[in-house]
């Protein structure tokens, strides 16, 4: 059975934070990379592993002009053949200043690999949708 999730249900599934994927079109084509995430009001804050990966692909060089990205989160039980996914799309804003980053420094978004630079991106979803699949 396939069930479309409401926006409220999608936001609820995003609420706990965790690990998801940042999806964007890089200079090499479609790209999906793992990120940690936490909700912040209507936004989603992403903790990325290495800002170098994103500098050329997710910076326009023009003030207030931001690339559109998607953030995908899911939970799948392959054995039971059940699960859900949520996809939020919106502009990617790099949190470059100390003031922008400060609220998230101890939010559990740290890189898993010691010594890898920490970088945060805020996504303000313009659309959010998802589906749940379960046995009838």
N, C-alpha and C positions, 0 to 999 in steps of 0.2 A: 504494500500500500504506500503510495506517495502522497505526502501531505505538505502543502505550501505553508510556511511559517509566517506569522504576522510580523510586522516590524517590531512590535513589543516583545514577542517571543525571541526574535533574533537578538535584540539588545540584551535580553535576559541571559541568553547563551554566551554572549560576550562578557557578561558582568564579572565573572570570576578571574578573568585574565588567564594567561598560560602561554602556550606555544602555538603559533599559527604560521601563515606564509604571507610574505609580501610579494605581490604579483605585479609585474610591470613589463613594459617593452624596453629592453636594453638595446644598446647599439648592435648587439649580436642576435636580437630577436626576443621572443617571449621568455621571461625569466620568473621563477618562483623560488624564493629563498626563505629559510626558516628565520623567525623572529620571535622574541618574547613580546607580549602585549598586555596592556592594562587599560581599562576604560577610564576616561577622565571627563565626566559630564557627558556631552553628546559626542565627544571625540574619542579616538583610540590612539594611545601612545605606544609606539613601537620601540623596543630596544634592539638595536642591530649590532651585529658582531664586528663589523669593520666598515667605517665610513668610506674608505677608498673604493669599495665595491659600488657605492651609490653616487659618488661625486660627479662622474661624467654622465651617468644615465638619469639622475634625478635632480639635477640642478639646471635651470634654464639660463641663469646669469642675468635675469630680468627681475627687478623687484616686483613682488606680488604675483608673479607668473610661476605657477607650480605645476609639475607634472601630475597627471591623474594616475592613480594606482588602485589596486584592490588589496584588501586584507581578507584572507580566507582562514576560517577556523572550522574544525570538525571534530566529531567523535564517532568512531566506527567500531562496531563489534562484528567482525567478519564471520565469526562462527554462527552468531545468531542472525546474521544478515540484516542488521538494524543499524541505524545511525542517523546523523544529521550533519548538515554543513550550513555555514552562513558566509555570505560574501558581502563585504562593505566596500563601496567605491567612493573615492573622493581625492582631493588634492593632497599631495605630500608636502608638508611644511617641516623643514629641518629645524630642530631646536639647537641653534648655534650659540646663543649667548648663555652666559652663566645664569642669568635670571630666568631664562626659559627652561633650562635643564634642572635647576635647583629642586623643584618640587618632586622630581622623579629619580633623584640620585639614590634614594634608599627604598625604591618602590618594588624591588624584586625584578628589575629589568636588566640586571647585569649580564654581561657575556658569560657563557659557560666556560670559556677557555681563558685561563689566566694570562694577563699581559696583552690581550686583544683590546684595542681602543673601544670605548663605549660611545655610542651615538644614538640619539633619539630623533624620531620622526613623529609628528602629529598628523593624523588623518582625520579630517572632518567629513564624515560620510555624507554624500549627496544622495546615495541610494544604499539600501541595505535589504537583503532578502535571503531566503534560505529554504531548504526542504528537509523534511524528516522522512526516512524510509523505515518501515517496520512490517512485520508479517501481519496479515489480517486475522 
